[in-house]
Amino acid sequence: MVNAVKVFKKTAPNGKITVYLGRRDFVDNTSSTEPVDGVVVVDNDYLHGRKVFATVAVTYRFGREEDEVMGLHFSKELQLTCQEIFPNTKKLNPTEVQDRLLKKLGGNAYPFAVSLPDNAPCSVQLHPGSEETAKPLGVIYELKVYVAESEEEKPHRRNSVTLAVRKVQYSPLEISKRQPSTLVSKNFTFSSGTLTMEVTLDKEVYYHGEQITPSVVITNSSKKTVKGMKCSIVQHVEVTMTNSQFTREVASLQTNEGCPIQPGGRFQKTFHITPLASNKSRFGIALDGKVKDTDANLASSTVLREGKGPNDALGIVVSYSARVRLNCGALGGELVADLPLKLMHPGPGSGKNEHGDIVFEDFARLRRGVSVDNQL
């Protein structure tokens, strides 16, 4: 069986310039970022001495477009880089897909690779609350290839191609084997004794769609009674553009098993809970694609570069924790434990497909940030 290599194609309105991308996801491995690479086909007779440029721009949208009134704007667009891709004075070693495209497309095809800054934020989209929102909220990248006399010249729509791409992070190859654990306790006013809860995870990094299994051990040395418990996976979102933070539950499970836990009692339980993008019913939940995309996942945990602190992060920073909450009644209050974890995609396989046929797919105009399987 021969597997096809999917290549995405988009042509300018005047039909004189066409861009081919072998993938739309470009990986940040915390030490460097893969370049945005592809092949451009341009009619030399159309250029008349002009050049072909490629830019990568990132749009920060932190408010709905329909709420922009009286000159108020909830978005910022930054051009991260602009590079001349034809004629290219730098020698470029084409990738396997680029090499095969060059052989297939002929003499008017030229490879390009646009480098992104190392501190560029990862692609994240926030649930807008409804699917009718004109533009997605979050961090969105766009690659634009156009013909111009110089890079300062404003590109014209008729001879430019705009494609949505994503900057993503995968799980590191070397995963820590440690088992995260936390121990919390609560003393009660006018009552002696302590209520203690220990929460443990079997590992630190989980993959999207994988079941998370927090183990809870409750020791009630107080005179209060535990009446119920709830386990949830909480997504923590920090929007650096507005310096705001909020949390959303992406999965939860409530139970009265073993309750009430009387004074002097001890109870142990393991929860089985799976955070999925299908739980995206609340405004503000961070996703890695648009709400209506069938392959959209919850946004992956943000991994910072070595030597960088949380204050150095840009864009939208996402993290997760397992939260267990014990209910001790109206007077006893609650005991809450938060245990951080990472939710990510597994790293792509190292296998390559050297003999698969190339299949071209027209680049959907408004499909921003959609995850596409890379079958190379």
Phi and psi in degrees as a GROMACS rama.xvg file:
@    title "Ramachandran Plot"
@    xaxis  label "Phi"
@    yaxis  label "Psi"
@TYPE xy
-103.17  122.709  VAL-2
-86.9121  137.218  ASN-3
-84.8987  147.651  ALA-4
-96.6891  117.052  VAL-5
-82.7324  126.512  LYS-6
-124.395  134.65  VAL-7
-97.9265  138.347  PHE-8
-130.328  139.392  LYS-9
-148.584  138.685  LYS-10
-117.455  144.436  THR-11
-66.1671  156.429  ALA-12
-55.682  -31.8582  PRO-13
-85.6181  -2.2376  ASN-14
74.1632  8.98466  GLY-15
-93.9009  -13.0281  LYS-16
-139.715  131.463  ILE-17
-130.572  137.4  THR-18
-116.13  135.972  VAL-19
-119.294  130.599  TYR-20
-122.509  131.689  LEU-21
-80.6536  -14.4064  GLY-22
-160.612  160.566  ARG-23
-116.661  -3.97807  ARG-24
-108.365  126.107  ASP-25
-120.157  127.915  PHE-26
-92.7853  134.117  VAL-27
-101.508  111.817  ASP-28
-97.767  23.4911  ASN-29
71.4351  -16.811  THR-30
-104.943  -28.5195  SER-31
-158.928  167.991  SER-32
-120.113  133.011  THR-33
-63.747  142.761  GLU-34
-72.3377  156.133  PRO-35
-82.3447  106.779  VAL-36
-118.582  154.337  ASP-37
-177.166  -161.458  GLY-38
-134.427  136.124  VAL-39
-114.157  134.685  VAL-40
-111.656  121.247  VAL-41
-134.134  142.94  VAL-42
-78.5548  113.433  ASP-43
-61.5121  -33.0282  ASN-44
-66.3091  -24.9864  ASP-45
-77.9517  -28.563  TYR-46
-66.489  -46.1988  LEU-47
53.9007  46.1209  HIS-48
85.8673  -5.41161  GLY-49
-77.2609  172.833  ARG-50
-117.1  164.692  LYS-51
-112.34  128.063  VAL-52
-118.847  154.658  PHE-53
-130.088  131.478  ALA-54
-125.129  150.392  THR-55
-120.957  121.702  VAL-56
-118.837  147.02  ALA-57
-118.94  135.137  VAL-58
-111.013  122.905  THR-59
-97.3495  109.548  TYR-60
-115.003  115.969  ARG-61
-118.99  15.4897  PHE-62
-157.675  160.483  GLY-63
-73.3147  142.366  ARG-64
-64.3063  -34.3994  GLU-65
-71.083  -13.2183  GLU-66
-91.2555  -0.420674  ASP-67
-81.6715  102.523  GLU-68
-130.708  156.017  VAL-69
53.8741  42.135  MET-70
79.8962  3.87934  GLY-71
-83.9775  132.103  LEU-72
-124.002  137.924  HIS-73
-111.199  30.6557  PHE-74
-148.563  152.852  SER-75
-135.341  133.003  LYS-76
-115.107  127.635  GLU-77
-122.248  131.656  LEU-78
-88.0869  113.836  GLN-79
-79.0747  -37.0122  LEU-80
-157.84  152.662  THR-81
-140.041  120.635  CYS-82
-129.867  144.904  GLN-83
-83.4031  119.105  GLU-84
-105.331  -14.6129  ILE-85
-155.413  127.404  PHE-86
-71.4777  140.639  PRO-87
-100.614  117.475  ASN-88
-81.1672  -18.2517  THR-89
-91.0293  139.533  LYS-90
-75.0602  128.671  LYS-91
-117.44  127.356  LEU-92
-86.7801  107.094  ASN-93
-68.3286  148.515  PRO-94
-73.9343  175.176  THR-95
-60.4542  -44.0206  GLU-96
-68.178  -41.3314  VAL-97
-60.9163  -42.2834  GLN-98
-62.096  -41.1086  ASP-99
-70.4635  -35.2476  ARG-100
-66.9204  -40.042  LEU-101
-61.1549  -39.8574  LEU-102
-69.1415  -32.4181  LYS-103
-82.6465  -32.6263  LYS-104
-93.7548  -15.1838  LEU-105
96.5966  -166.832  GLY-106
-73.0874  -17.4665  GLY-107
-90.7468  10.2621  ASN-108
-99.3741  136.494  ALA-109
-135.602  132.859  TYR-110
-78.8095  155.535  PRO-111
-147.325  156.217  PHE-112
-146.816  115.467  ALA-113
-104.703  119.956  VAL-114
-84.0539  141.445  SER-115
-102.698  150.108  LEU-116
-61.9332  145.933  PRO-117
-65.9544  -27.5183  ASP-118
-92.9862  11.4323  ASN-119
-65.6865  139.33  ALA-120
-73.786  161.13  PRO-121
-80.2603  156.205  CYS-122
-72.8734  125.413  SER-123
-143.87  139.539  VAL-124
-124.971  138.948  GLN-125
-98.5237  140.319  LEU-126
-61.4418  119.653  HIS-127
-80.2783  -4.97915  PRO-128
96.3572  -21.6315  GLY-129
-153.868  154.861  SER-130
-85.1125  -2.66711  GLU-131
-87.7161  -2.21804  GLU-132
-61.514  133.673  THR-133
-64.4184  -47.6223  ALA-134
-122.898  140.217  LYS-135
-70.4245  150.143  PRO-136
-88.0699  146.719  LEU-137
125.179  -151.013  GLY-138
-110.641  116.932  VAL-139
-127.227  133.155  ILE-140
-105.134  146.249  TYR-141
-137.401  133.692  GLU-142
-99.7652  127.382  LEU-143
-122.726  127.271  LYS-144
-116.502  127.698  VAL-145
-148.79  164.08  TYR-146
-104.188  131.447  VAL-147
-158.886  165.822  ALA-148
-72.7535  -38.8956  GLU-149
-147.97  166.977  SER-150
-72.0374  -17.9996  GLU-151
-76.5902  -18.5109  GLU-152
-69.1215  136.962  GLU-153
-72.1467  127.384  LYS-154
-68.6277  145.788  PRO-155
-95.2278  146.271  HIS-156
-64.8745  -32.0862  ARG-157
-68.9547  -27.457  ARG-158
-120.078  33.8285  ASN-159
-132.92  153.017  SER-160
-124.351  127.918  VAL-161
-117.706  128.27  THR-162
-131.434  139.689  LEU-163
-84.5511  130.403  ALA-164
-128.47  169.642  VAL-165
-129.681  146.058  ARG-166
-108.246  118.798  LYS-167
-126.597  163.36  VAL-168
-122.81  140.938  GLN-169
-110.833  165.762  TYR-170
-61.864  138.116  SER-171
-61.8996  151.555  PRO-172
-65.7592  -37.1782  LEU-173
-100.886  107.821  GLU-174
-100.523  134.793  ILE-175
-62.9712  139.725  SER-176
-91.004  0.0147128  LYS-177
-68.8709  152.346  ARG-178
-104.854  109.589  GLN-179
-61.5856  143.968  PRO-180
-151.525  148.556  SER-181
-143.813  148.387  THR-182
-128.456  123.063  LEU-183
-126.422  154.663  VAL-184
-144.69  163.031  SER-185
-143.92  129.694  LYS-186
-101.531  152.183  ASN-187
-115.535  140.398  PHE-188
-67.9032  137.126  THR-189
61.4935  24.2382  PHE-190
-150.296  134.313  SER-191
-85.2141  165.258  SER-192
93.4236  169.462  GLY-193
-135.164  139.659  THR-194
-99.3824  124.317  LEU-195
-120.733  140.061  THR-196
-137.282  130.811  MET-197
-116.284  130.282  GLU-198
-119.776  131.399  VAL-199
-133.826  140.124  THR-200
-109.608  151.569  LEU-201
-77.9444  -15.4482  ASP-202
-161.847  171.998  LYS-203
-95.7922  -32.9263  GLU-204
-111.146  126.388  VAL-205
-118.995  152.211  TYR-206
-97.1952  155.65  TYR-207
-58.8547  132.37  HIS-208
87.7169  -6.34518  GLY-209
-86.1194  146.011  GLU-210
-77.3665  133.529  GLN-211
-102.429  133.785  ILE-212
-125.712  80.6872  THR-213
-72.2373  131.96  PRO-214
-101.549  130.151  SER-215
-119.898  131.7  VAL-216
-121.988  119.851  VAL-217
-113.229  126.807  ILE-218
-120.757  115.192  THR-219
-102.888  94.5071  ASN-220
-99.9168  13.6472  SER-221
-100.493  -174.971  SER-222
-101.637  9.72274  LYS-223
-95.8184  165.488  LYS-224
-115.293  132.765  THR-225
-84.9785  119.533  VAL-226
-99.2268  -14.7191  LYS-227
-176.673  168.45  GLY-228
-146.55  155.858  MET-229
-141.625  133.79  LYS-230
-115.94  134.242  CYS-231
-145.051  154.284  SER-232
-102.501  121.636  ILE-233
-109.711  131.844  VAL-234
-98.8435  123.665  GLN-235
-102.127  124.547  HIS-236
-121.272  127.846  VAL-237
-118.521  118.702  GLU-238
-97.1554  102.316  VAL-239
-69.8354  -24.5133  THR-240
-63.8984  -34.7882  MET-241
-112.347  3.72127  THR-242
55.0391  44.1125  ASN-243
-120.652  152.171  SER-244
-134.259  144.489  GLN-245
-156.401  164.497  PHE-246
-126.585  152.341  THR-247
-140.243  137.788  ARG-248
-80.6009  124.796  GLU-249
-104.806  -8.4039  VAL-250
-165.986  144.765  ALA-251
-152.985  155.857  SER-252
-147.775  122.73  LEU-253
-113.952  138.143  GLN-254
-148.066  153.264  THR-255
-113.851  16.3529  ASN-256
-61.4064  131.023  GLU-257
78.8792  -1.34138  GLY-258
-100.886  151.51  CYS-259
-75.6872  145.431  PRO-260
-92.7751  107.771  ILE-261
-76.1629  162.07  GLN-262
-53.2081  133.482  PRO-263
86.1251  -2.01794  GLY-264
-86.1883  163.45  GLY-265
-140.494  137.034  ARG-266
-140.856  142.756  PHE-267
-133.099  135.469  GLN-268
-152.258  147.117  LYS-269
-114.551  121.817  THR-270
-87.501  150.174  PHE-271
-124.972  110.406  HIS-272
-140.687  138.508  ILE-273
-125.102  111.898  THR-274
-77.2654  125.493  PRO-275
-130.835  157.279  LEU-276
-67.7878  -17.8575  ALA-277
-68.36  -13.0356  SER-278
-87.856  18.7348  ASN-279
-87.5838  55.3029  LYS-280
-94.336  -2.63586  SER-281
-114.309  146.554  ARG-282
-61.65  137.042  PHE-283
97.2622  -8.36755  GLY-284
-66.7407  132.842  ILE-285
-84.4777  128.943  ALA-286
-123.544  166.885  LEU-287
-101.303  10.2947  ASP-288
-160.509  179.652  GLY-289
-71.0713  154.71  LYS-290
-58.8169  -38.8285  VAL-291
-80.6086  -7.77363  LYS-292
-73.5773  131.138  ASP-293
-69.1687  -23.7305  THR-294
-103.608  18.1967  ASP-295
-74.2208  136.158  ALA-296
-113.797  168.693  ASN-297
-61.6799  147.837  LEU-298
-62.8556  141.683  ALA-299
-74.411  157.344  SER-300
-62.3001  140.885  SER-301
-81.1383  124.795  THR-302
-107.097  123.096  VAL-303
-84.5131  152.569  LEU-304
-69.782  156.601  ARG-305
-62.7225  132.111  GLU-306
88.2088  -4.23296  GLY-307
-100.734  142.928  LYS-308
-102.958  172.63  GLY-309
-58.5647  -29.7186  PRO-310
-73.3476  -13.3445  ASN-311
-88.7776  -7.98262  ASP-312
-73.7568  147.684  ALA-313
-120.085  165.11  LEU-314
76.5007  -128.803  GLY-315
-117.693  121.031  ILE-316
-100.903  126.507  VAL-317
-118.419  136.153  VAL-318
-144.768  165.93  SER-319
-133.266  156.541  TYR-320
-150.35  151.429  SER-321
-92.7218  123.59  ALA-322
-116.337  126.02  ARG-323
-116.697  129.247  VAL-324
-124.002  125.643  ARG-325
-102.822  133.756  LEU-326
-101.759  119.413  ASN-327
-109.215  20.2004  CYS-328
94.6134  176.293  GLY-329
-64.8052  -38.798  ALA-330
-86.562  -31.981  LEU-331
-78.6623  -23.2532  GLY-332
77.1054  -151.097  GLY-333
-130.525  154.088  GLU-334
-118.956  122.492  LEU-335
-121.916  135.106  VAL-336
-123.853  131.235  ALA-337
-116.356  127.447  ASP-338
-124.295  111.089  LEU-339
-64.3482  146.54  PRO-340
-146.7  167.716  LEU-341
-114.831  134.984  LYS-342
-119.643  115.04  LEU-343
-143.978  174.892  MET-344
-91.4401  144.552  HIS-345
-66.3927  151.097  PRO-346
-62.7404  146.297  GLY-347
-64.6155  149.835  PRO-348
-67.2564  156.937  GLY-349
-90.1672  -5.5429  SER-350
-70.0961  146.043  GLY-351
-121.605  148.786  LYS-352
-108.141  104.606  ASN-353
-92.026  -13.6413  GLU-354
-120.569  3.95213  HIS-355
-71.7871  148.844  GLY-356
-73.2876  150.354  ASP-357
-87.8641  128.585  ILE-358
-117.534  123.777  VAL-359
-91.084  137.713  PHE-360
-129.345  128.698  GLU-361
-62.6602  135.027  ASP-362
-74.4253  118.497  PHE-363
-63.6583  136.082  ALA-364
-64.5237  -40.5557  ARG-365
-115.028  14.2269  LEU-366
-84.1666  90.205  ARG-367
-91.211  131.474  ARG-368
64.7195  30.99  GLY-369
-86.8299  132.038  VAL-370
-74.2842  129.633  SER-371
-125.631  132.64  VAL-372
-61.7627  135.307  ASP-373
-105.889  95.4309  ASN-374
-97.2728  63.6957  GLN-375
